[in-house]
Amino acid sequence: MPFLASRLDRIKPSPTLAVTQKARELKAAGRDVIGLGAGEPDFDTPDNIKAAAVEAIRRGETKYTDVDGTPALKQAVVAKFRRENGLSYTPDQVTVGSGGKQVIYNAMMATLDPGDEVIIPAPYWVSYPDMVLLADGRPVSVACRENSRFKLRPEALEAAITAKTKWLILNSPSNPTGAAYTFAEMKALTDVLMRHPQVRVLTDDMYEHLVYDGFRFVTPVEVEPGLYDRTLTMNGVSKAYCMTGWRIGYAAGPKDLIKAIAKVQSQSTSNPSSISQAAAVEALNGPQDFIAAHNAVFKERRDLVVEMLNAAPGLACHRPEGAFYVYPSCAGAIGRKTPQGKTIASDDDFVTYLLDAEGVAAVQGSAFGLSPFFRVSYATATELLREACARIQRACAALA
Ligand SMILES: Cc1ncc(COP(=O)(O)O)c(C=O)c1O
């Protein structure tokens, strides 16, 4: 009898965390490596948020809290949804977990039975399919091509829906492409969903605040209130508030689902850190002006990276609406030979070549379900980005 459970054979360790880890190890070993794998802002958590955590410790808020969030944080989440999205929820429709990741995982564990299908537009955040698999569900990946700016088309959604479809997972702005849905694009999808009442929507709005060029973010229930009773609107403080290490994510949705999520959490991790919850209250209720300041920097970096990558022979890079990623195509490098005589046959080969030849760590598109592409995170100091892109240009020019 094998010791490790067979369910583990269905999944793989997070490839994005693996790239970050590999870059760290190479750096520690003395190699000059620039990591473009980071899924977190390089900015520090704002001081007012840190101070709120210190205050919470001083006040002795160091004990267990309610399993799925303190009343103060649920209240702050309710206010956030009303203020920023025009959505009306009560505190018992809100759940708080240790990161957005836990909220999504709990939702899958709470709802999926063997054979239940979850539609996941590709390229996707690496964890969605594996979470579905761990929960005994069946991920149904729907390719969203470059010519639709990596966005799900209504006809592709319609074609993917079956009697077994339980969820559609949407993520806008997207990790890994940065693509975000306009109101009209979202409405075209919600129109399809209105015809299929068995399909629930999990919308991962983690990158809501990271949009550029005046883009207006929308979330499905705001576009189609008819989906209110079957949508879990997920968000968190990790990205916009530079709080990835604090581990706070949240969601709002139907009460029975929120209760089921709390049940899973009550028998696994219990409440998220009491101190982090106090910090998240300050993040949501406190000043928001640093977000615009960060976005100005991110936009500049996006434009720099898009321009420099488009100047690299064999690469083509779109200019996305948000997040801090671009997803360039390396189709023009496939089939070409490295100076060492190795043929680049896939995006895996391409990113391995970038790391070996120039010490640039990016993530292969195969990890996100759409090849041949690679993901570049521009949540890194501008000068480092410039240097990394120059190295990528050099690596591409050296291919024969
Ligand atoms: C699309 C997306 N959703 C959710 C998460 C998880 O966020 P958290 O760090 O709050 O668990 C991430 C983090 O990389 C993400 O990119």
PDBQT file of the ligand as one rigid body, heavy atoms in Angstrom, charges set to zero:
ROOT
HETATM    1  C1  LIG A 501      -5.401  35.265  -9.835  1.00  0.00    +0.000 C 
HETATM    2  C2  LIG A 501      -5.013  35.042  -8.429  1.00  0.00    +0.000 A 
HETATM    3  N1  LIG A 501      -5.947  34.670  -7.550  1.00  0.00    +0.000 NA
HETATM    4  C3  LIG A 501      -5.661  34.435  -6.270  1.00  0.00    +0.000 A 
HETATM    5  C4  LIG A 501      -4.376  34.566  -5.799  1.00  0.00    +0.000 A 
HETATM    6  C5  LIG A 501      -4.107  34.236  -4.371  1.00  0.00    +0.000 C 
HETATM    7  O1  LIG A 501      -3.899  35.322  -3.583  1.00  0.00    +0.000 OA
HETATM    8  P1  LIG A 501      -3.518  35.174  -2.054  1.00  0.00    +0.000 P 
HETATM    9  O2  LIG A 501      -2.062  35.471  -1.959  1.00  0.00    +0.000 OA
HETATM   10  O3  LIG A 501      -4.365  36.182  -1.361  1.00  0.00    +0.000 OA
HETATM   11  O4  LIG A 501      -3.823  33.800  -1.621  1.00  0.00    +0.000 OA
HETATM   12  C6  LIG A 501      -3.356  34.930  -6.672  1.00  0.00    +0.000 A 
HETATM   13  C7  LIG A 501      -1.970  35.006  -6.200  1.00  0.00    +0.000 C 
HETATM   14  O5  LIG A 501      -1.020  34.898  -6.930  1.00  0.00    +0.000 OA
HETATM   15  C8  LIG A 501      -3.680  35.187  -8.019  1.00  0.00    +0.000 A 
HETATM   16  O6  LIG A 501      -2.745  35.539  -8.907  1.00  0.00    +0.000 OA
ENDROOT
TORSDOF 0
